[in-house]
Amino acid sequence: QSVLTQPPSVSGAPGLRLTISCTGSSSNIGAGNDVHWYQQVPGTAPRLLMYAYSNRPSGVPDRFSGSKSGTSASLAITGLQAEDEAEYYCQSYDSSLSGWIFGGGTKLTVL
Amino acid sequence: EVQLLESGGGLVQPGGSLRLSCAVSGFTISSYAMTWVRQAPGKGLEWVSSLIGGSLYYADSVKGRFTISRDSSKNTLSLQMNSLRAEDTALYYCARQTKVGAASSYFDFWGQGTLVTVSS
């Protein structure tokens, strides 16, 4: 059971928009700790996708965006493409655990 | 170009030890925070340990059994793993961690991982 909760899976047709949620608590997201997102294509290492909620590293398409609301964060993907098919993880810091935490991951399938 | 290359994984019996290494190029590890993250087969990511400045941090699941260290002369990060358990079986990634402060810290460059299997 992960401290950060993500839906196990999401799916959508090419070209559509979808979002992935990441729900935390008062000891992590609610405490003001930043949320970051990683993309992991099967068989490869995770890749930083978004940092501090809504900042994209160089090379990440602007089809990806992030936001925060209360004790949750969301990753939005617009204009869904086949290459977006991957596992997505949110990550934050938990002040009670005194450690860095990940969500359980969300498998994105492009139909 | 930033590159991280892990090594040292393998098959070890329960209760045994293993030492992982992460050879880094493209930046000086003494100027950055570094971390180990693991992924059990078919499972999600789990933070294991971080080295930030002179401070060491461990997940409760490995505290007292694992030790993180760096060799600045070789630009290499290490993870000494003792008293290994079946539940330590995972792909171990080393990653560069930002030093912006714990609450804002993230992992911006990752290696390809080294597999540790704990089994009799």
Interface residues (C-beta under 8 A of the other chain):
Chain A: S2 A31 G32 N33 D34 H36 Y38 Q40 T44 A45 P46 R47 L48 Y51 A52 P57 Y89 Q91 Y93 S95 L97 S98 G99 W100 I101 F102 G103 G104 G105
Chain B: T35 V37 G44 L45 E46 W47 S50 Y57 Y58 A59 D60 Y93 T98 A102 A103 S104 S105 Y106 F107 D108 F109 W110 G111 Q112 G113
